[in-house]
Amino acid sequence: MIAVWLAGVLLASSGASPNIERLGTPTVQQAPASPDPAVELEDVVVTGRPLDTMIRDFVTEVAEPNRRRGLARWDDAICVGVSNLQPDAAQYLADRISTVADDLGLRPGAPGCTPNIVVIVTEDAEALARTLVSDRRRAFRMGGAGMDRGGDALEDFVETDRPVRWWQVSMPVDSETGQRMVRLAGDCSGGDCAGGTLGFAPQYNLFAASRLRTQIVDDIFRAVVIVDVDQVRDVSILQLADYIAMVSLAQIDPDADTRGYASILNVFDDPDGSASLTNWDLAFLGGLYSAERNAAAQIARRGEIVDAIHREHGRLRGDQSGDDAGVQD
């Protein structure tokens, strides 16, 4: 299993577990000067752009689906494993990520589950990433069409210096049956496996053929997150956990420019900007996990996500109004 080989490589490539104190309360740091303050998720933003336009711009900037595929998400259960960190800090990270997942309707794994979200803390993230990809490349690129972001993105995962780097593998599946809709090397079904090609082609039954709707959706089933401990010392463990939750539960562009939005994705540039997941982040995740994703065209699928985020924003504002009313009472 991926947890086993990751743990083995980790032990061979890193030293003692980083200390929890290094992920404690953030130190005071001067926020970088910005001519345009980050906007909160409100009905009308200070720039005068309507909320719908802002949401569309945010989704376009942040979301990065695999090539020629729709936005993927986890389908059901997640299990978070944290390696090379002191037990109390590792448990906090796993619990916090699991809580965010639970709020989205996913089922967090029980103690002892096999991790499908693997978080590794190390003092040399590039060396660890290079070793993992070199030794277990098929775990990162399984060979199925649309299952990952491609070879260039994997090279970027290894070579680009970031406080946190991540890699996800997803699978096109039949939303009606859960059957995977892509063939891997050696797969064959039926009686045409000796010399023909039909048995090696993806096959599925259409329940409602349509040019506008599709049964095929994309589900994430593996995520590897590598944390460079020396580059995260200025953020709190809650900020780190929420950042990891954001990039492991959704397909996030590591090069996204989110400086114009109040988002946890800015935390390493501005540790004082967001103490945890913001309304932008919560609405994005909530919209992603409430959208049907059954539009055939990729643009239409993205539109479904935008509409779902808009609805989630309304729900968040309603909840906050109810909390405020309760306080006033």
N, C-alpha and C positions, 0 to 999 in steps of 0.2 A: 504493500500500500504506500501511497505517497508520503504519509506521515513517517513511515519507517525509514525510507531512503533519505528523506529530508533531514531527519534526526541524525542519521549516520554521517551524512556529509557535513552537517553542522558541527558535530563533535570533532570532526577531523580538521575543520577549517577555522574554528574560533576558540577563544580562550575561555576564561571564567565568565559566569553569567553576569551581565550588567547589573549594577546595584539599583534598587528601586528609588533611592534618593535622587538619582540622576533624572528621574521622570516625575519629580514632585512639583511643587508650586513654581510657576514660571517666574523667572527673574524679570526685573523691571527693564524694559527695552524701549527705546525711542521708536515710535511708529514712523515708517517712511512717509515723507511728505507726498500728498496727493492733491492735485487741483480739484478733483471731483470726488466727494465723499461716497463711500459705498452706500447703495440704497437698500432699505429694508423692503420686505415684501408687503406692499400696501396697495390699496385700490388705485391710487393715483400717485405716481412717483414724482420726485422733485424735478426731474428733467422734462416733465410734461408728456412723456410717452405713456400710452395706456398700458394697463397691467398685462393684457393679452400679448402685446408686442414685447414687453419685457420678458415674459415667460418664454415666448418663442426664441428670443435672442439667447436667453440663459440655456435652454435646452440645446440649441444649435452649438453653443460654445462648449458646453460641458460634456454632452453625451458623445460617446465614440463606439458605435456598434462595430462588429466585425465586418469585413468587406462583403458588400452585397447582401447583408443580412439586416434584420430589424433589431431594435434594442432588446437585449436579453436580460433576464432576471432569474433569480432562484425560483424554483417551482414549489418546493415543499419544505424540506428539512435542511437545516444547516448545522454543522458541528465545527466549532472553533477550537483550534489547537495553537498554543503559544509556546515557542521554544526559546531556550537560552535566556531566560529572565527569571528573577527570583519568584518563588511560588505565589506570594501574595500579589505581586504586581501582575504576573501572568494570569492569575485567576480574575483579577479586576478587569483586564482587557477582554478576556473571554466572556465574562459575564455582561459587560457593557455592550459589546457587539451583539451578543445573543439577545439582550433586551431590546435593542433597536430592531433586530430582525423579528422578534416576537411582536412588536408593535405594528409591523408591516404584514402580519398574518402568517409568517413563517414559523416552523416548529424548531426551536433550538434543541440540539441533541442533549441527551442525558449524560452524566459523567461516564467516561469510558467509551464514548462513541468514537467512530473513526473520523478524524477531521477531514472536512472538504474545504475549509478555509484555514490555511496554515500561515501563521504569523511567526516570523523568525527575526529576532533581534540580534544584531551583530555589530562589531566594531569595524568591519571591512565589508560593506554591502556589495561593492563591485566584485570583489574576489569571490564572495559567496555566490552571487548571481552567476558569475562566469562558470564556476565549478558545477553548479546545479544544471545549468543549460548544457554544458559540455558532457556531463556524465549521464544525464537523463533527458536528452532533447525530446524524445518521443512523448514525455509527460507534458511538455510545453507545446509541442506541435504534433498532434496525433495523426495528421495527414488527411482528415476529413474536410471537405469544402465548407468554408464559413465557420470553422470551429475556433479560430483565433484571429489575431489582428495582423498576422503575416510575419515574414522573416525580417523585414526592416524594423518593425515594431519590437520584435524580440531582441534585435541588436541594440535598439534604444534602451530596452529594459536592462540590458547588461551594462552598457557603457555610459549612460547618462547619469551623472551624479545627482541624486535626490535624497532628501531625508527619508522618504518612503517610496518604494517602487513596488509595482504590483503587476501580476499577470493572471489572466483568467482564461479558462477554456469553457466554451459553451457548445450546445448541441441543438441542431434543428430537430424538433420532435413533432409528432402528430398530437395536436391538442386534445383530440377525442380519445386516443388510446394510450398516449405516452410513448409510442414506438418511435425510435430514432429514425430520422429521415435522411441519413447520410451513411454511406458505406465506408468502412475502414479497411485497411490492407488485410486480405485473407477472408473477408466476409463473403459468404455465399449462402443462398437459400434456394430451395427447390431442387430440381434434378438436372439443371444445366450448369454444373460446376466443373465438369471434366475438361471441356474445351471451348464451350460457348461463353457468351458474355452476359446473357440475360440474367443469370442467377446472381451476378455481381452488381446489378443495377439497383438503386433504391426503388422500392415498391411500396405503395400504400393505397388504401381504399378511400375514395372521395365520398363523403356523405352529402355534401352540398356544393357541387361544382359552381364556381362563380369567378368572374374576372375581378370582382371588387372585394371578395372575401377569401380568406385562406384558412386552412386547418393547421398550417405549419407555423409554429412559433419557436423562439430560441430560448433555451434554458441554460443558465450557468450551472456547471456542476463541479468546478474546481477553481480555487483561487489561491495563489501564493503571494504573500506580502512580505517584503524584506524591509526592516527598519534599521537605519543607521543610527546607532545610539548617540554618537557624537553630535549629530545634527538635530536631535529632537530634545536636547536638554533644556531649551527655553520654553517649552510648552508643558502644560500639566498632563497628567496621565489621562484625565477625562478628555482633553482636547485631542490627544493622540488616539485614544480609543474611538472617538467619534469620527476622526479623519479616516481611520482604517475602516470603520463601518461604512462610510460613504463610498470609498473606493473599492470595497470588496462586495458590497451588496448591489452595486450598479456598475455599468460600464462607463467609466469616467476617463476623459481625455487627460493624460498626464501633462499635456502642454496647454491646457485650457487657461485662458486669461479671464479670471473671475474677479479682478480688482474692483470692478464697478458694482459688485454685488456683495451684500453681507453674507458670507459663506464660510463654513469651516475649512473649505479648500484654500483659503488665504492664510491659514493659521501660521505657517512657517515664515511668511513674509511679514505678518502683523499678529504676533501672539496675543496682543491685547484686544484685537478686533472682534473675536468670537470666542466666547467661553465654552461653547458646545455647538451641536447642530443648530443651525438657524432655521427660521421659517422658510427661507429659500430652499435649504437642504431637505427639510422635512416634507415640504410640498412636492419637491422633485421625487423623492423616494416614495411618498404616498401615492403620487400620480402614476409612477411607473408600475407599482404593484397593484393598482386598482384598474388600470387600463386593460381592455380586452385583447388588444394586439392582433386583431383578426383582419385588419385591412390588408389587401394584397399589395398595394403600392407602398414603398418605403416612406414616401412623403406623407401618405395618408396615415401610416402607422405612427409617424412622429406627431402628426396632428392629434391622434388619439391620446398620446402621452400629454401633449400640451393641454388638451381639454380636461384630462383627468387631474393634472396639476392645478388647473384653475378651480376645479371642484374641491380639491383637497385644501387649497388656500381658503376657500369659503368656509370649509369645515373648521380649519385652524382658527380663523377669526371668530367663528361662532363659539368655539370652546373658550377662547380667551375672553370674549365678552361675558360668557357665563361665569368664568372665574372672577372677573372684575365685579360682576353683580353680586356674587357671593361674598366678596370682601366688603362691598359697600353695605350689604345687609348685616 
